[in-house]
Amino acid sequence: MMTKHRRQEGFWSSLRARLAVLLSIAILPLGVVAVLQTADVVAKAQRLERSDLLERTQRAVNAERALLRHALGAAEALGISAATVGSESPACSQLMEDYVARNASIVFAGYSDADGILRCASNGRVVDINGRPTWENVSGNPRPLITYSAVGAASGQEVLVATMPVLDPENGSLRGAAFVSLPGALFDTLLGPGLDGVELALLDHDGTVLATSAENAERIEALGIIPSELEIINGGYTRDLEDTATAELAVLVPLISDRVYVLGIWEGMRGNFSVSPFGLSAPLFPLVMWAVAMGVAILAVDRLVLRHLRSVRSHMARFSFDDPGDSFATLDDPPREIADIADTYNRMVDRILGDRTVLAEALQEKELLLREVHHRVKNNLQLIASILNIQIRSAPPASRHILRRMQDRVMGLSSIHKALYSGNTLSEVRVDRLLDELLQSTISIGLPAGSTVKIEFDLDPISLDPDQAVPLTLLALELATNAVKYVGRRPDGDAYIRVSLDLQGKDVLLSIENTLGLPIQDQEVTEGTGLGHQLIEAFVSQLGGKMETEASDALHSVRVHCADLLVGEIEEAEPAGEEEPDEQRGVGNRRAS
């Protein structure tokens, strides 16, 4: 039992696509592992580089860290001592003054009670600090602070103030606060000679710039880095400054937890302290390996299999009975399996060509026999027509017309058999040529001499199956005979018979019309037996057609519409001519006379 397979079209039905899918599935686990491992390596490299960058930033401000921690420690110790001796005691101010004298990096030290009056100071001045930002911060939320002041309330200069609240040990209420001021210029000096290519700045938890090595502190503030709003992970925070032209990288590291942070702006270092483009593309390496593997596999399949299959397919497509010399597949060093396929195909072609010779001979013999049968039938029909011709000569005048009609029908059948054996094929008949030959003769001979009836033919090229061509031809012959019988001359003297055959898809429209008026034929010719009408109805029924008749005072027309006929393709080549046998030549002579 043969099974028909519908050919699949498209790229995904090809061997290349299916091989790529299978190989992709096969190496998918390795690819996933490689991608995950590569991504993990890249992540670890990023973490190590980030840690290194944070550490370098912290090392750049070691001196500042030491100063701030010393200031906070001193403020804590001085605050406890001042609270013990009392802020109004001269010993408190002397304590502050001695501490400032011993530390060149300290410009002021003082202590204020909870009322916000700075009575204990290294400079001996009493200052009301209520309303000052530093005091408001420490009194509202007592905690150690490092703040910046452009003009210190007691020192009168730019300072960084280390503030340490003093709490009551019994109830935890604020007793006062100690202040130690460091000169701002000192931090600017310390931050200045930092690492090359980096700008350093000290920020408090609200993002206020305490000190900076940058020439423009507003630029640091414009970055909008507020430590209290950021999530400091693993000891630091980094951010690429995308809106800068020098590829800057911002690094924020806690200097004194929750109090002071150091911000480093690394100019032109973003690429150095992050994974390089090559490292970022490392996870793509498995994809590149997959693409290379696919390319190698597809190339191997193409070279080992597909090109040989294409060659075999090409030879199969070029296979022709007329020129089978190029139909055998010859491959260049194919694999053994492909070579076996090619050998099998070549043996099949060899058998087909051998069987083709036998079939061609049998077909030719069958065609010759069929042509001979049609030729003999045609000759026999012409012999009958000749016998009828002899009978007509000796028949009484009343019977001659009936015998001639019979002779015309026999000659029509003879012409059909002639068309069958003389055409290029026995399976189809050129109906237009057959009607042109048959009706021209029938109409011309059926009209009286000198009748001047105009005969018009409009026949589309139509090729039909013999089973349909025979009834259609005989139908046209009967209708044309009736048109010849009843044609008349109109008052204007015009008389014509018009035959048309139109092809409309698979439908055929046969139309025959003739003028009416002054009779042209003798009364003997116009008399009939009714046999023609019966034949017309039989032929229309056989063709499965529909006949319409229209008649007026000057015109009679018959149209027969035949639907869904087996219309074949028209062959342009003319059939070879053939010498007419003696019987036909005899009938032709009778017609002419």
N, C-alpha and C positions, 0 to 999 in steps of 0.2 A: 504494500500500500504506500503510495507516494504522499508525502506531506509537504504542503506549500508553506514556506516561511516568508513572512513579510519583511522586506529589507528595511533595516533601521537606518535612518539618516541622522546626521549631526555628529559633532565632535565626540560626545560622550558614548557613542556606540562604537568608537574605534578601539583598536587594540592598544594604542598608545595611552588613551585616557584610562582604560581599565587597568593597564599595567601600573600607571601612575597612582591610581587609587589604592591598588593592592600593596604596592611598595610603601606608600605613605602610611597605610595601616600597620605594615610590618615594622617600620622604623619609628612609628609614633612614640612607643614607650621610651626608646633611647633618646629621641628628640626632646621629650618632656623632661627626662632626667637631666639632659645636657642643659636645657634652658633654665631649669631650677637651680642646678649647681652654678651655672654661670651668673645667674641673678644673685645668688647668695654670695659668691666671690665679689661681685661688684658692690653689693651692699656692705660687706665687711671692709672693702677698700675705702668706701665712702666714710664709714664710721671711723676707721683709723686716721684718715686724712682730716676728718672733722676734729677728732681728739687732738691731733697734732697742732691744728690751727688754733684751737682753744688754748692749748698749753703755751704756745708761742705768744699769744696775746696776753695771757696772765704773766708770763715771764717779763714782758715789756713794762709792766707796772709793779714790779716787786717793791721798788723803793716807795712808791706811793702807798701801797698796801701797808707797809711797815709804819709809815708816818701816821696813817689814819688809825691803825690799830693802837699805836702809841698814844695818839691824842685821845681816843676813846678810853683807854686804860687810865690815862692821867686824869681825865674828867671824872671817871668813876672814883678814883682815889681822892681827888681834891674835893669832890662833892661830899663824900662821907666825912672827911676831916672838917670841912666848913660847917656842915650840919652839927657836928659835935661841939665846936668852939663857938658857933653862932656867927651869923653874917655881920652883926654889928660890932663884933669884937675886933680890935686892931690886929689881933693875932691872925685873923682870917685873911685880911688884906695882905699882911706880911707874908703869909703862907703862899698866896698867889704870886706876890712879887718875887719871892725867892725862887719859885718854880720857873717863872718866865726868865729870870736872870740866868738860871742854870741851863736852859734849853734855847739855843739860838734859833731853832726852827719854830718856836712858839712866840706869837706876838701879843697874846692876851690870854688871861685866865681869870675866871670870876665865878661867883656863886650868887644865885638869887633865891630868895624865899618864895613861898607859894603866892605872895602878893604881887609878884612881877617887878619888884624893886631890886635892882642890882646894887647892893651895898658893899659887897665883898669883891674887890677887883684889884688886879695887879697894878692898875694905873691910879688907884685911889679915888676914882670918880664914882659918884652915885648916879645911876641911870635908870629911868623908868622904861622897861622893855615891854610893857603891856601894849598890845596891838602889833608888835613885831611878828613877822611870819614864823620865826624860829620858836618864840615863846608860845604863840598860838598852837603850833603843832605839838609841842611837848606837853603843854598844859591840857590840851584837849584829848590827847592820846599819849600818856607817858610812856616813852620808849626811847632807846638810844637813837640819835639822829646825826647825820652829817648833812649840813646845809651850806648853801652858797649865799654870800651877801656881797654885793658890789661895794657897799659902804657899811662897815660894821658899826653897830650902835655904840660900842665902847671903844673899839680900836680906831674907827674912822677910816679904815682902808679896806681893800678887797681881800676877803678872807673866806676860808672854809672853816665852819664852826662845828666842832664835835660837841654834841649836847648829850649829857647823861642825867636823867631824872633821879632824884633821891626820894625814895618812898618810905613811909612810916612802917617799921617792921611789925607793928601791932595790927593796924587796920588797913595797910596798903595804900593810904592816901598820899597825895603828893605833898612833900615837905618843901621841895625846892628843886633846883637844877644847877649843875655845874657846866661851865662853858669853857672850852679851850679852842682858841682861834689859831689857824695856820694861814700864813700869807698865801694868797692866790698866786702871786708871782712865783713862789717856790714851786708850785705844781706845774705851772707853765714851763718853768725851766727844766724840771725833771721829765716832763712828757716830751719836750722838744727833741732831744737826741735819741729818740726811740729807734725802732727798726726802720730801715730804709723802705720807702714805699708804703708807709702806713701812717694814718692820722689817728691819734688816741684821744679819748675824751672820757672824763669821769661823769657819770649820771647818777642822780638819786633815783628812788623807786618811782617817782612821778615823771621821770624823763628830763628833769632840769639839768642843764649842763653845769657841773661843778667846776671843771677845769678841762682844758683842751689844748692840744698842740696845733690845732687848725687855726689858720689866720682868721677864718670867718666862723664864729660859733653859731650864727644863724643858720648856716648850711647844715650843721649837725642837728639843730632843733627841727629844721624843715623835713628831716627824714621821718619824723613822727614815731620814733622808737621809744615806747614807754614800757619799761621793764615790768611794772605792776600788771600790765595788760597782756604780757607775753607768757607763753608756756615754756619755761626754762627746762629743757630735757637734758639729762646727762651732763649737767654742769655748764651748759652754754646754749646759745641760740645763734644761728647763722641765717643770712638772707642775701640773695643776689640783688644788687641795685641795678635793675634792668634799664632805668631811665638815664643812666650815665654813659658817657662816651668812652670811658676808660676801663670798662669791665670791672667795676668795683664790687667788693664783697664786704658786707657788714657782719662783724662778729661781736656778740655781747656776752660778757663773762661776769658772774658775780664777784665783786672784789671783797666786800664785807656783806655777808648774807642779809638780804632784805633792807640794806641801807645804801650801799654804794655799788655801782656796776661800772665796768670798764668797757667802752665801745671802741672797737678798732675798725677803721675803714681802710681796707687793703686795696690800694690802687693797682689795677692791672693784674691782680692776683686771683681773680675768680677762676680762671682756667687752671691755675696751678694748684689751687686748694679745693678743687672738685674733680670728679672723674672726667678724664678727657673724652672727647667725642669718640675716640677709638674704644675706650673702656665702656662708654654708654652703649655702643653698638655690639658689645660682646654677646649679649643674648641673641643677637641675630645670626651668630655663627652657625648654630644648628640649622637655621633656615637656609643659610648658604650651602651648608653641607647637604641638606635635603635636596636643594635645587641641583647641585652638582651630581648627586646620586641619581636623581631623575633624568638628568641630561645624559649621563653615561648609560643608564639602563635603556632609555628610549633610543639612543644612538645604536646600542648593541642590538636591540630588537629590530631596528630599521635595517641595519647592515646584514644581520643574520637571517631575518625572517621576512620583514615587510617588503624589501626590495625584490626578493625572489617571488613573493606572492603577487606583487604588482606586475612583474614580468609575465607570470603565468596568466594573470587576469588580462593583461594586454593582448597576449596571444589568443586567449579565448574570445575577447571582444573582436579581434580581427579575423576570427575564423569565418571562412567563406567557402561555399561549395564551388564557386566559380574559380577562385584562386586560393587553393588550400596550401600552397607551398610555404606560406609564412605562418601557418597555424600551429606548427609544432614548437613547443617551448624548449629553448636552449638557455640554460642558466650558467652563470659564472661562479664556480666553486661554491655551490649551495651546501647547507647541512644535509646529512643523509636523509632525514625525514622529509625535507622539502624536495630533495631529489627524487624520492619515492613518489611524492605527489605529482611531480612533473612527468615522471615515467608513466604513471597511471593515466595521466591526461593524454600523453602522446599515444599510448596504446588505444585509448578511447577514440581519439581522432582518427587513427588508422582504421579502426573497425567501422567508424561512421562513414569514412570515405569509401570503404569497401562496400558497405551496405548501400551507400548512396548510388553507386554504379548499378547495382542490381535493381534498386527501386526505380532509378531513372529509366532503365531499359523496360521494366514492367509498365511504368507509367506511359512511356512513349508508345508501347505496343497497345495499351488500353486506349490511348487517345486516337491512335490510328484506326483501331477497330470502331470506336464511336463515330469518328468522322466518316468512315466507310458506311456505317449504318445510316447516318443522316444523308449521305450522298445517294445511297440506294433508295431510301425513302423518297427523297426529292425526285429522283429519276422515275420512280413508280408513280408518284403523284403527277408528274408531267406527262407520263404515258396515259394516265387516266384522263388528263386534260385534253390530250390529243384525240383519244377515243371519243370524248364528249364533243370535240370539234367536228369529228366526222359525223357524229350523230346529229349535230346541229344542222349540218348541210342538207341532210335528208329528212329532217323533222318538219312537220307542218309549221306554218308561221306562228300559230298560237302557242306552240311549245318552245320555240326558239329562245324567247326571252328567259324562260325558266331554266333552260339548259345552260344558257350563257351565265346566269347568276350562279349556278352550280359550278360552272367552269372557273368563274372568278374566285370562288371560295377555295376550290382545289388549288388553284395557282397561288393563292395567299399562303396556304399551308406549305406549298412547295418552296416559296420564297423564304419562309421561316426556317425550314430545314437547310436551305442553302446558306443562310446567315450563320447557322450553328456550326456547320463544318468548315466554312471558309473564314471564320473569325479567328482572332488570336487565342481565344480561350473557349472551352465548351461550357463553362459554368455561367457565362454572362452573354447577353446579346445587346448590341447597340440598337435600341428601339428607334431612335431618331433616324438613323441611316436606313433601317428596314422600312419605316413608314414613308420616308422620302422616296425610296425606290418603288415601293408597292403602290402608294397612293398616286404618285405622279402618273404611273402607267394606267391605273384603274380609272382615274378621273379623265385623263386625256382621251383614252379609248372610248369611255362611256359617253362622252359628249358628241353631239352631231358635228359633222365637218362644217367649218365656217361659222360656228356658234359664237365665237369671240367672247367666251366666258373667261374672265380673269381668274387664275388659280394662284392662291397665296399660301405659302408655308412658313410657319414660325415654330421651329422645333428646337427645344433645348437639348443639349447632349445628355442622354440618359442611358444607363446600362442597367439591365434588369436580369433577374433569374429567368431561365427559359420557361418555367412553370407560370410566371407572370407575364413574360413577354408575349407568349402565344395568344392568350385570351385578349390582351390589350391590343395586339396587332389585328386580330380578327374583328374585335369590336370597332376599331378605327376603320377597317375595311367596310363593314356593314354600314356605319354611319356615313362614310364618304359615298358609298353606293346610293344611299337614300338621298344625299345632297345632290348627286348628279341626276337622280331621277326627278326630283322636284324643283330644281333650280329654275328660276324665272327671271325675266328681264323687267326691271322697274320702269316706271313711266319715263324716267330721265335717260333710259337706254342702258343703264349700268347693270351688269350681271357679274357676280363673282362667287367663288367658293373659297372659304378661308379655313385652313387647318392649323391649329396651334397645339403645342405640347409644352407645358410649363412644369418645371421642377421647383417645388417649394419645400425644402428640407427633405423629408422622406415621403412627402405627398406629391402625387402627379395629377395634373389637371389637363384633361383632353377636351378640346373645344373644336367643334366643326359647325360653321354657319354658312348659309347660302341665301341669296336674294330670292324674293318671290315676286311674282307679277305675270307678265306674258309668258306662257309656257314655251320651253325650248325643246323638250323631248316630245316624241310622238305619244299618243294615248296608249299604244301597245306597251311602251316602255314603262309608263307610270302605273300600269296595273300590276298588282302584286298578289302573292298568296298568303302573306302574313308570317312566313317563315323567318324573314329578316328581323321582324320585331321580336319574335320569340328568341332568336339567337342573341339579339342585343341584350335583352333582359337576362339571359343565361350568363353571358360574358360579364355583365356588370355585377351580377351576384357572385360569380366566381372570383372576381377581383375584390369583392367586399367594398365596392364603390357606391356612389350616390349619383344618380343622373337627374339633371334638371333640363327642362325644355321650355324655350320661350319662342313665341310666334306672334308675328304682327302682319300687317298687310304687305310689308315690303321686306321682311327679314325673318328667317327661321334659324334658331341656334340650339345646339345640344351641347351641354357641358357635363362631363363625367369626372367626379372627384374621387380619386383612389388614395386612401390613407395608408401610411406605414408599409410602403413597398420596400423590398430588399434592393435598395439602390446601391450599385457598386461604383468603384472608382473608374473614371474615364481614362482609357489608354489613348495616348496621342498618336501612336503608330497606326498607320493604315494597314488593314489586312491585305495580304497578297492577293492579287487578282487570279482568277481561274478561268480557264476556257469553258464556255457553256457547252453542255452536251447537245447532241443532235435533237433530242426531244424538245428542249426549250427553244432552240432556234426555229423548230417547226411551228410552235405555238406563236412565237413572235411574228413570224411571217403571216400567220393567219390574222393576227390582230392588225397588222399594218394594212392588209388588204381589206 
